[in-house]
Structure formats: C-alpha cells, structure tokens
Amino acid sequence: MGWQQWTKYPELLSAYDWKWGNYMKSVNDGNLVDPDQIANAREDLEK
C-alpha cells in the first residue's frame, strides 16, 4: 500500500469520526466493556 492508493481514494475523517472509530476498535477488541468506560466514551464524543 503506497501513497498512490491514498491519493486515489482520499477519504478524510473528522475528529469525531476518528474518535468514534477508535472507540469501536476498542469495543471489538474487548477492551471497552465496563459501563463506566462506555459512559466516559459517550461523553467524550458529545463534546
């Protein structure tokens, strides 16, 4: 994967999309399962 492919399909993310994607990765990996952590993540996304 090189820079040619990145420039061919440039999909830029907003800060919200980046954070949301990182939280979803944590959920899928099983790292974000505590209800308190999920509430903190939701508050962080709503800022």
C-alpha positions, 0 to 999 in steps of 0.5 A, a space after each residue: 500500500 503506497 501513497 498512490 492508493 491514498 491519493 486515489 481514494 482520499 477519504 478524510 475523517 473528522 475528529 469525531 469520526 476518528 474518535 468514534 472509530 477508535 472507540 469501536 476498535 476498542 469495543 471489538 477488541 474487548 477492551 471497552 466493556 465496563 459501563 463506566 468506560 462506555 459512559 466516559 466514551 459517550 461523553 467524550 464524543 458529545 463534546 
